[in-house]
Amino acid sequence: MIEWNDEQFLLGVEEMDETHREFVERVNRLDGAKGEAFAAAFGELLAHTREHFANEDRLMEESRFAATTEHRGEHRRVLADLERLNGRVAAGRPAMARAYLAEVPNWFRHHAATMDSALAAHLKR
């Protein structure tokens, strides 16, 4: 689970902040979910993350963000992980997805504090 903390996660760009709140909500829905409920929630997380990353990629491109290549690369890596794991979940094998989700809170905190905060600072200029 990810506990939302305004001081830690708010970046001051409304579009990014709202998307991050939604991401946290979707990750947290998976905690304790089982069977078909887990599979459905994981699929929703994947769909949301695709849109989330596509929107950030668009913001980076439109604003000519200097670190676009690195940031987009991180998005691609995470999406590839989620897509691969979604296949396993759909096949009734959620164990690896559950293990991956245990690491998502740390990844998200780091990503928000580094890559996303840099993008937000750029967008606010």
C-alpha positions as CSV (number, residue, x, y, z in Angstrom):
1,M,0.0,0.0,0.0
2,I,1.0,3.6,-0.6
3,E,-0.1,6.1,2.0
4,W,-0.8,9.4,0.3
5,N,1.2,12.3,1.8
6,D,0.8,15.8,0.3
7,E,4.2,16.9,1.4
8,Q,5.8,13.9,-0.4
9,F,3.7,13.6,-3.5
10,L,2.1,17.0,-4.4
11,L,4.1,18.5,-7.3
12,G,2.1,21.6,-7.9
13,V,0.9,20.6,-11.4
14,E,-2.8,19.8,-11.1
15,E,-2.8,17.3,-14.0
16,M,0.1,15.3,-12.5
17,D,-1.1,15.5,-9.0
18,E,-4.6,14.2,-9.9
19,T,-3.1,11.4,-11.9
20,H,-0.8,10.4,-9.1
21,R,-3.7,10.3,-6.6
22,E,-5.5,8.0,-9.0
23,F,-2.4,5.8,-9.4
24,V,-2.1,5.5,-5.6
25,E,-5.8,4.6,-5.3
26,R,-5.4,1.8,-8.0
27,V,-2.3,0.4,-6.4
28,N,-4.1,0.3,-3.0
29,R,-7.2,-1.4,-4.4
30,L,-4.9,-4.4,-5.1
31,D,-4.1,-4.9,-1.4
32,G,-6.0,-7.9,-0.2
33,A,-7.8,-8.4,-3.5
34,K,-8.1,-12.0,-4.6
35,G,-9.0,-14.0,-7.7
36,E,-11.1,-12.2,-10.3
37,A,-11.1,-9.0,-8.2
38,F,-7.3,-9.0,-8.2
39,A,-7.2,-9.6,-12.0
40,A,-9.7,-6.9,-12.7
41,A,-7.9,-4.4,-10.4
42,F,-4.5,-5.2,-11.9
43,G,-5.9,-4.7,-15.4
44,E,-7.3,-1.3,-14.3
45,L,-3.9,-0.4,-12.9
46,L,-2.2,-1.3,-16.2
47,A,-4.8,0.8,-18.2
48,H,-4.4,3.7,-15.9
49,T,-0.6,3.6,-16.0
50,R,-0.6,3.5,-19.8
51,E,-2.7,6.7,-19.8
52,H,-0.7,8.2,-17.0
53,F,2.6,7.7,-18.7
54,A,1.2,8.8,-22.1
55,N,0.1,12.1,-20.6
56,E,3.5,12.7,-19.0
57,D,5.2,11.8,-22.2
58,R,3.0,14.3,-24.0
59,L,3.8,17.0,-21.4
60,M,7.5,16.3,-21.8
61,E,7.4,16.5,-25.6
62,E,5.2,19.6,-25.7
63,S,7.4,21.5,-23.2
64,R,10.7,20.2,-24.7
65,F,11.8,18.7,-21.3
66,A,15.6,18.0,-21.3
67,A,15.4,14.7,-19.6
68,T,12.6,13.2,-21.7
69,T,14.7,10.2,-22.9
70,E,15.5,9.0,-19.4
71,H,12.0,9.7,-18.1
72,R,10.3,8.0,-21.0
73,G,12.7,5.0,-20.7
74,E,11.6,4.5,-17.1
75,H,7.9,4.6,-18.2
76,R,8.6,2.0,-20.9
77,R,10.4,-0.3,-18.4
78,V,7.5,-0.1,-15.9
79,L,4.8,-0.6,-18.5
80,A,6.7,-3.6,-19.9
81,D,6.8,-5.1,-16.4
82,L,3.1,-4.5,-15.9
83,E,2.1,-5.9,-19.3
84,R,4.1,-9.0,-18.7
85,L,2.7,-9.5,-15.2
86,N,-0.8,-8.8,-16.5
87,G,-0.5,-11.9,-18.7
88,R,0.5,-14.0,-15.8
89,V,-2.4,-12.6,-13.7
90,A,-4.9,-13.3,-16.5
91,A,-3.6,-16.9,-16.7
92,G,-4.3,-17.3,-13.0
93,R,-0.7,-16.9,-11.8
94,P,-0.7,-13.7,-9.7
95,A,2.3,-14.5,-7.4
96,M,4.9,-12.5,-9.4
97,A,2.5,-9.6,-9.7
98,R,1.9,-9.5,-6.0
99,A,5.7,-9.6,-5.4
100,Y,6.2,-6.8,-7.9
101,L,3.4,-4.7,-6.2
102,A,5.3,-4.9,-2.9
103,E,8.0,-2.9,-4.5
104,V,5.8,-0.3,-6.2
105,P,5.5,2.0,-3.2
106,N,9.3,2.5,-3.0
107,W,9.5,2.9,-6.8
108,F,6.7,5.4,-6.9
109,R,8.2,7.5,-4.0
110,H,11.5,7.6,-5.8
111,H,10.0,8.3,-9.2
112,A,7.8,11.1,-7.9
113,A,10.6,12.7,-5.9
114,T,13.1,12.6,-8.8
115,M,11.8,12.3,-12.4
116,D,8.3,13.7,-11.8
117,S,9.4,16.5,-9.5
118,A,12.0,17.6,-12.2
119,L,9.3,17.5,-14.8
120,A,6.9,19.5,-12.6
121,A,9.5,22.2,-11.9
122,H,10.1,22.5,-15.6
123,L,6.4,22.8,-16.4
124,K,5.9,25.5,-13.8
125,R,8.6,27.7,-15.3
